[in-house]
Amino acid sequence: MLNLAVLFFIIAVVAAVFGFAGIAGTAAGLAQILFVVFVVLFVISLIFGRRTLSR
């Protein structure tokens, strides 16, 4: 999923050079959504990765 986020980010940057319209706007929107999903999953993995089972 990170690969897709990076891919859409690159597409969004190229699209920004040409102006946000049509597919360019869609790619930018998808890049934002994938970025947010990735950050949320990263934070969740940090929280649950530090938990240890104590007996």
Secondary structure, DSSP 8 states (H G I E B T S, - for coil): -HHHHHHHHHHHHHHHHH-S-THHHHHHHHHHHHHHHHHHHHHHHHHHHS-----
